[in-house]
Amino acid sequence: MALLEIAGLGVRFGNVPALGDVSLVVDAGEAVSVLGANGAGKTTLLRTIMGRVPAAAGSLALDGAAIGGMRTSRLVDRGLSLCPEGRQLFPAMSVEDNLLLGAHRAGARVARGRLAAIYDRFPWLRERRGAFAGAFSGGEQQIVAIGRALMAAPRLLLLDEPSSGLSPVAIALVRDLLGQVRAGGTAILLVEQNVQLAAAMTERGYVLSRGVIAAAGATAMLADSPALADAYLGGASH
């Protein structure tokens, strides 16, 4: 049974279609990518999975149970967590307070245990836990944002453009971190424009173009597919 299964998903903003008949599957422990240009509907897809945007058609299931229309808080409790595009940290709050926000559904003792695990993985975060998050570099902020998402102890981590605006060195740090996450058994759904990062991190992928799935298969093969070239060069309506 798939961990996450989406079938025939449609989303509209008023009279404007954003997603049409999107279907994809993520198995437990698997890393899957969704590739596409700006405006293809990738962020809308993740926001719909997390219950922030209502679906107009189709179904979403986690462990075979329907989750369409479920509150975001309940989805977090069931094992979903989103690291949003642009990091969306609170720059005037400390690193530690930003991290703890990711465990707001857990009790204080559980949250502290998860925080200790994050600090064990990244000792430099412990050393700078009192610093304002806004004082960090883009790559460091991305690590904090991923750490915050991991504080929810997800079974499936949704990532929206984690390489956006980062240097090659910072992207390598993000890639290494996600490799650790995957090795720990957490499934990943990676939305990316960076095809090289997606190919390094995922075995399977989907190409999203103009709100529909244009191709699916091994990520390495998709990197050279005409569908991906069209998705990047052909433009998109949303």
VOBAPA-229751 format. One record per residue (C-alpha): residue number from 1; residue in three letters; chain; x, y, z. Coordinates in steps of 0.25 Angstrom, whole numbers, plus 5000, padded with zeros to 4 digits. Example, Ala and Ser with C-alpha at 12.3 -4.5 7.8 and 13.67 -1.06 7.14 Angstrom:
2
+-----+------+------+------+------+------+
! pos ! code ! unit !    X !    Y !    Z !
+-----+------+------+------+------+------+
!   1 !  ala !    A ! 5049 ! 4982 ! 5031 !
!   2 !  ser !    A ! 5055 ! 4996 ! 5029 !
+-----+------+------+------+------+------+
END
This chain:
238
+-----+------+------+------+------+------+
! pos ! code ! unit !    X !    Y !    Z !
+-----+------+------+------+------+------+
!   1 !  met !    A ! 5000 ! 5000 ! 5000 !
!   2 !  ala !    A ! 5005 ! 5014 ! 4996 !
!   3 !  leu !    A ! 5008 ! 5024 ! 5007 !
!   4 !  leu !    A ! 5002 ! 5035 ! 4999 !
!   5 !  glu !    A ! 4993 ! 5033 ! 4987 !
!   6 !  ile !    A ! 4987 ! 5044 ! 4979 !
!   7 !  ala !    A ! 4978 ! 5041 ! 4968 !
!   8 !  gly !    A ! 4971 ! 5051 ! 4958 !
!   9 !  leu !    A ! 4974 ! 5063 ! 4966 !
!  10 !  gly !    A ! 4968 ! 5076 ! 4961 !
!  11 !  val !    A ! 4969 ! 5090 ! 4967 !
!  12 !  arg !    A ! 4963 ! 5103 ! 4963 !
!  13 !  phe !    A ! 4965 ! 5117 ! 4967 !
!  14 !  gly !    A ! 4952 ! 5123 ! 4963 !
!  15 !  asn !    A ! 4950 ! 5120 ! 4948 !
!  16 !  val !    A ! 4965 ! 5118 ! 4946 !
!  17 !  pro !    A ! 4970 ! 5103 ! 4946 !
!  18 !  ala !    A ! 4982 ! 5101 ! 4954 !
!  19 !  leu !    A ! 4983 ! 5086 ! 4954 !
!  20 !  gly !    A ! 4976 ! 5076 ! 4945 !
!  21 !  asp !    A ! 4975 ! 5061 ! 4947 !
!  22 !  val !    A ! 4989 ! 5060 ! 4955 !
!  23 !  ser !    A ! 4992 ! 5046 ! 4960 !
!  24 !  leu !    A ! 5004 ! 5042 ! 4967 !
!  25 !  val !    A ! 5009 ! 5032 ! 4978 !
!  26 !  val !    A ! 5020 ! 5032 ! 4989 !
!  27 !  asp !    A ! 5023 ! 5019 ! 4996 !
!  28 !  ala !    A ! 5028 ! 5018 ! 5010 !
!  29 !  gly !    A ! 5043 ! 5022 ! 5011 !
!  30 !  glu !    A ! 5043 ! 5026 ! 4996 !
!  31 !  ala !    A ! 5048 ! 5039 ! 4991 !
!  32 !  val !    A ! 5040 ! 5045 ! 4979 !
!  33 !  ser !    A ! 5042 ! 5058 ! 4971 !
!  34 !  val !    A ! 5032 ! 5067 ! 4964 !
!  35 !  leu !    A ! 5040 ! 5075 ! 4954 !
!  36 !  gly !    A ! 5035 ! 5087 ! 4946 !
!  37 !  ala !    A ! 5036 ! 5102 ! 4943 !
!  38 !  asn !    A ! 5031 ! 5114 ! 4951 !
!  39 !  gly !    A ! 5016 ! 5114 ! 4950 !
!  40 !  ala !    A ! 5014 ! 5099 ! 4947 !
!  41 !  gly !    A ! 5006 ! 5097 ! 4959 !
!  42 !  lys !    A ! 5016 ! 5090 ! 4968 !
!  43 !  thr !    A ! 5014 ! 5099 ! 4981 !
!  44 !  thr !    A ! 4999 ! 5098 ! 4979 !
!  45 !  leu !    A ! 5001 ! 5083 ! 4979 !
!  46 !  leu !    A ! 5008 ! 5083 ! 4992 !
!  47 !  arg !    A ! 4998 ! 5093 ! 4998 !
!  48 !  thr !    A ! 4987 ! 5084 ! 4994 !
!  49 !  ile !    A ! 4993 ! 5072 ! 5000 !
!  50 !  met !    A ! 4995 ! 5079 ! 5013 !
!  51 !  gly !    A ! 4980 ! 5084 ! 5013 !
!  52 !  arg !    A ! 4983 ! 5099 ! 5011 !
!  53 !  val !    A ! 4976 ! 5099 ! 4997 !
!  54 !  pro !    A ! 4963 ! 5091 ! 4995 !
!  55 !  ala !    A ! 4963 ! 5081 ! 4984 !
!  56 !  ala !    A ! 4952 ! 5082 ! 4973 !
!  57 !  ala !    A ! 4953 ! 5068 ! 4968 !
!  58 !  gly !    A ! 4960 ! 5055 ! 4971 !
!  59 !  ser !    A ! 4965 ! 5048 ! 4983 !
!  60 !  leu !    A ! 4977 ! 5048 ! 4993 !
!  61 !  ala !    A ! 4980 ! 5037 ! 5002 !
!  62 !  leu !    A ! 4990 ! 5034 ! 5013 !
!  63 !  asp !    A ! 4992 ! 5019 ! 5017 !
!  64 !  gly !    A ! 4980 ! 5016 ! 5008 !
!  65 !  ala !    A ! 4971 ! 5026 ! 5016 !
!  66 !  ala !    A ! 4965 ! 5038 ! 5010 !
!  67 !  ile !    A ! 4971 ! 5051 ! 5015 !
!  68 !  gly !    A ! 4964 ! 5061 ! 5005 !
!  69 !  gly !    A ! 4958 ! 5073 ! 5013 !
!  70 !  met !    A ! 4965 ! 5069 ! 5026 !
!  71 !  arg !    A ! 4971 ! 5080 ! 5035 !
!  72 !  thr !    A ! 4986 ! 5083 ! 5033 !
!  73 !  ser !    A ! 4988 ! 5080 ! 5048 !
!  74 !  arg !    A ! 4982 ! 5066 ! 5047 !
!  75 !  leu !    A ! 4990 ! 5064 ! 5035 !
!  76 !  val !    A ! 5003 ! 5067 ! 5043 !
!  77 !  asp !    A ! 4998 ! 5058 ! 5054 !
!  78 !  arg !    A ! 4997 ! 5047 ! 5043 !
!  79 !  gly !    A ! 5011 ! 5049 ! 5038 !
!  80 !  leu !    A ! 5012 ! 5060 ! 5028 !
!  81 !  ser !    A ! 5021 ! 5072 ! 5029 !
!  82 !  leu !    A ! 5024 ! 5083 ! 5019 !
!  83 !  cys !    A ! 5037 ! 5091 ! 5018 !
!  84 !  pro !    A ! 5032 ! 5103 ! 5010 !
!  85 !  glu !    A ! 5038 ! 5111 ! 4998 !
!  86 !  gly !    A ! 5046 ! 5123 ! 5003 !
!  87 !  arg !    A ! 5048 ! 5116 ! 5017 !
!  88 !  gln !    A ! 5038 ! 5126 ! 5024 !
!  89 !  leu !    A ! 5046 ! 5126 ! 5037 !
!  90 !  phe !    A ! 5043 ! 5137 ! 5047 !
!  91 !  pro !    A ! 5056 ! 5145 ! 5046 !
!  92 !  ala !    A ! 5054 ! 5152 ! 5059 !
!  93 !  met !    A ! 5052 ! 5139 ! 5067 !
!  94 !  ser !    A ! 5064 ! 5131 ! 5071 !
!  95 !  val !    A ! 5068 ! 5118 ! 5064 !
!  96 !  glu !    A ! 5063 ! 5110 ! 5075 !
!  97 !  asp !    A ! 5049 ! 5116 ! 5076 !
!  98 !  asn !    A ! 5048 ! 5115 ! 5061 !
!  99 !  leu !    A ! 5051 ! 5100 ! 5062 !
! 100 !  leu !    A ! 5041 ! 5098 ! 5074 !
! 101 !  leu !    A ! 5030 ! 5103 ! 5065 !
! 102 !  gly !    A ! 5031 ! 5091 ! 5057 !
! 103 !  ala !    A ! 5027 ! 5082 ! 5069 !
! 104 !  his !    A ! 5016 ! 5091 ! 5074 !
! 105 !  arg !    A ! 5006 ! 5079 ! 5073 !
! 106 !  ala !    A ! 5015 ! 5071 ! 5083 !
! 107 !  gly !    A ! 5017 ! 5072 ! 5098 !
! 108 !  ala !    A ! 5028 ! 5080 ! 5103 !
! 109 !  arg !    A ! 5036 ! 5067 ! 5107 !
! 110 !  val !    A ! 5035 ! 5061 ! 5093 !
! 111 !  ala !    A ! 5038 ! 5074 ! 5087 !
! 112 !  arg !    A ! 5051 ! 5075 ! 5095 !
! 113 !  gly !    A ! 5055 ! 5061 ! 5091 !
! 114 !  arg !    A ! 5053 ! 5064 ! 5076 !
! 115 !  leu !    A ! 5061 ! 5077 ! 5078 !
! 116 !  ala !    A ! 5073 ! 5069 ! 5084 !
! 117 !  ala !    A ! 5073 ! 5060 ! 5072 !
! 118 !  ile !    A ! 5073 ! 5072 ! 5063 !
! 119 !  tyr !    A ! 5085 ! 5078 ! 5071 !
! 120 !  asp !    A ! 5092 ! 5065 ! 5071 !
! 121 !  arg !    A ! 5091 ! 5065 ! 5056 !
! 122 !  phe !    A ! 5096 ! 5079 ! 5055 !
! 123 !  pro !    A ! 5104 ! 5083 ! 5066 !
! 124 !  trp !    A ! 5106 ! 5097 ! 5060 !
! 125 !  leu !    A ! 5091 ! 5100 ! 5062 !
! 126 !  arg !    A ! 5093 ! 5097 ! 5077 !
! 127 !  glu !    A ! 5104 ! 5106 ! 5078 !
! 128 !  arg !    A ! 5096 ! 5117 ! 5071 !
! 129 !  arg !    A ! 5082 ! 5113 ! 5077 !
! 130 !  gly !    A ! 5080 ! 5127 ! 5083 !
! 131 !  ala !    A ! 5084 ! 5135 ! 5070 !
! 132 !  phe !    A ! 5073 ! 5142 ! 5062 !
! 133 !  ala !    A ! 5070 ! 5133 ! 5050 !
! 134 !  gly !    A ! 5070 ! 5145 ! 5041 !
! 135 !  ala !    A ! 5085 ! 5147 ! 5044 !
! 136 !  phe !    A ! 5088 ! 5133 ! 5037 !
! 137 !  ser !    A ! 5092 ! 5131 ! 5022 !
! 138 !  gly !    A ! 5082 ! 5126 ! 5012 !
! 139 !  gly !    A ! 5088 ! 5112 ! 5013 !
! 140 !  glu !    A ! 5088 ! 5112 ! 5028 !
! 141 !  gln !    A ! 5074 ! 5117 ! 5028 !
! 142 !  gln !    A ! 5070 ! 5106 ! 5019 !
! 143 !  ile !    A ! 5076 ! 5096 ! 5029 !
! 144 !  val !    A ! 5068 ! 5102 ! 5040 !
! 145 !  ala !    A ! 5055 ! 5102 ! 5032 !
! 146 !  ile !    A ! 5057 ! 5087 ! 5029 !
! 147 !  gly !    A ! 5060 ! 5084 ! 5044 !
! 148 !  arg !    A ! 5047 ! 5091 ! 5047 !
! 149 !  ala !    A ! 5040 ! 5082 ! 5038 !
! 150 !  leu !    A ! 5047 ! 5070 ! 5044 !
! 151 !  met !    A ! 5042 ! 5074 ! 5058 !
! 152 !  ala !    A ! 5028 ! 5069 ! 5054 !
! 153 !  ala !    A ! 5035 ! 5055 ! 5053 !
! 154 !  pro !    A ! 5028 ! 5053 ! 5039 !
! 155 !  arg !    A ! 5027 ! 5040 ! 5031 !
! 156 !  leu !    A ! 5026 ! 5048 ! 5019 !
! 157 !  leu !    A ! 5034 ! 5061 ! 5017 !
! 158 !  leu !    A ! 5029 ! 5071 ! 5006 !
! 159 !  leu !    A ! 5040 ! 5080 ! 5001 !
! 160 !  asp !    A ! 5037 ! 5092 ! 4993 !
! 161 !  glu !    A ! 5049 ! 5097 ! 4985 !
! 162 !  pro !    A ! 5059 ! 5095 ! 4996 !
! 163 !  ser !    A ! 5071 ! 5100 ! 4986 !
! 164 !  ser !    A ! 5064 ! 5113 ! 4983 !
! 165 !  gly !    A ! 5074 ! 5124 ! 4984 !
! 166 !  leu !    A ! 5085 ! 5116 ! 4989 !
! 167 !  ser !    A ! 5100 ! 5115 ! 4985 !
! 168 !  pro !    A ! 5105 ! 5102 ! 4980 !
! 169 !  val !    A ! 5112 ! 5100 ! 4994 !
! 170 !  ala !    A ! 5099 ! 5102 ! 5001 !
! 171 !  ile !    A ! 5092 ! 5093 ! 4992 !
! 172 !  ala !    A ! 5102 ! 5082 ! 4995 !
! 173 !  leu !    A ! 5099 ! 5084 ! 5009 !
! 174 !  val !    A ! 5084 ! 5082 ! 5007 !
! 175 !  arg !    A ! 5086 ! 5070 ! 4998 !
! 176 !  asp !    A ! 5095 ! 5063 ! 5009 !
! 177 !  leu !    A ! 5084 ! 5067 ! 5020 !
! 178 !  leu !    A ! 5073 ! 5061 ! 5011 !
! 179 !  gly !    A ! 5081 ! 5048 ! 5009 !
! 180 !  gln !    A ! 5082 ! 5047 ! 5024 !
! 181 !  val !    A ! 5067 ! 5049 ! 5025 !
! 182 !  arg !    A ! 5064 ! 5038 ! 5015 !
! 183 !  ala !    A ! 5074 ! 5029 ! 5021 !
! 184 !  gly !    A ! 5066 ! 5030 ! 5034 !
! 185 !  gly !    A ! 5054 ! 5025 ! 5027 !
! 186 !  thr !    A ! 5046 ! 5037 ! 5025 !
! 187 !  ala !    A ! 5039 ! 5038 ! 5011 !
! 188 !  ile !    A ! 5042 ! 5051 ! 5003 !
! 189 !  leu !    A ! 5033 ! 5058 ! 4992 !
! 190 !  leu !    A ! 5043 ! 5068 ! 4986 !
! 191 !  val !    A ! 5038 ! 5079 ! 4978 !
! 192 !  glu !    A ! 5049 ! 5085 ! 4970 !
! 193 !  gln !    A ! 5054 ! 5093 ! 4958 !
! 194 !  asn !    A ! 5068 ! 5088 ! 4960 !
! 195 !  val !    A ! 5068 ! 5076 ! 4952 !
! 196 !  gln !    A ! 5082 ! 5072 ! 4957 !
! 197 !  leu !    A ! 5078 ! 5072 ! 4971 !
! 198 !  ala !    A ! 5065 ! 5064 ! 4968 !
! 199 !  ala !    A ! 5073 ! 5054 ! 4961 !
! 200 !  ala !    A ! 5083 ! 5052 ! 4972 !
! 201 !  met !    A ! 5072 ! 5051 ! 4983 !
! 202 !  thr !    A ! 5061 ! 5043 ! 4976 !
! 203 !  glu !    A ! 5059 ! 5030 ! 4968 !
! 204 !  arg !    A ! 5046 ! 5034 ! 4962 !
! 205 !  gly !    A ! 5039 ! 5047 ! 4958 !
! 206 !  tyr !    A ! 5028 ! 5054 ! 4951 !
! 207 !  val !    A ! 5028 ! 5066 ! 4941 !
! 208 !  leu !    A ! 5018 ! 5076 ! 4944 !
! 209 !  ser !    A ! 5014 ! 5085 ! 4933 !
! 210 !  arg !    A ! 5003 ! 5095 ! 4932 !
! 211 !  gly !    A ! 4996 ! 5088 ! 4944 !
! 212 !  val !    A ! 4996 ! 5074 ! 4938 !
! 213 !  ile !    A ! 5006 ! 5062 ! 4939 !
! 214 !  ala !    A ! 5014 ! 5062 ! 4926 !
! 215 !  ala !    A ! 5023 ! 5050 ! 4929 !
! 216 !  ala !    A ! 5027 ! 5041 ! 4940 !
! 217 !  gly !    A ! 5038 ! 5031 ! 4942 !
! 218 !  ala !    A ! 5052 ! 5029 ! 4946 !
! 219 !  thr !    A ! 5058 ! 5043 ! 4950 !
! 220 !  ala !    A ! 5070 ! 5041 ! 4942 !
! 221 !  met !    A ! 5062 ! 5038 ! 4930 !
! 222 !  leu !    A ! 5053 ! 5050 ! 4932 !
! 223 !  ala !    A ! 5065 ! 5059 ! 4933 !
! 224 !  asp !    A ! 5067 ! 5057 ! 4918 !
! 225 !  ser !    A ! 5052 ! 5056 ! 4914 !
! 226 !  pro !    A ! 5046 ! 5065 ! 4903 !
! 227 !  ala !    A ! 5034 ! 5067 ! 4913 !
! 228 !  leu !    A ! 5044 ! 5073 ! 4923 !
! 229 !  ala !    A ! 5050 ! 5082 ! 4913 !
! 230 !  asp !    A ! 5036 ! 5086 ! 4909 !
! 231 !  ala !    A ! 5032 ! 5089 ! 4923 !
! 232 !  tyr !    A ! 5043 ! 5098 ! 4925 !
! 233 !  leu !    A ! 5043 ! 5105 ! 4911 !
! 234 !  gly !    A ! 5028 ! 5105 ! 4908 !
! 235 !  gly !    A ! 5023 ! 5113 ! 4919 !
! 236 !  ala !    A ! 5012 ! 5111 ! 4928 !
! 237 !  ser !    A ! 4999 ! 5118 ! 4932 !
! 238 !  his !    A ! 4999 ! 5117 ! 4947 !
+-----+------+------+------+------+------+
END
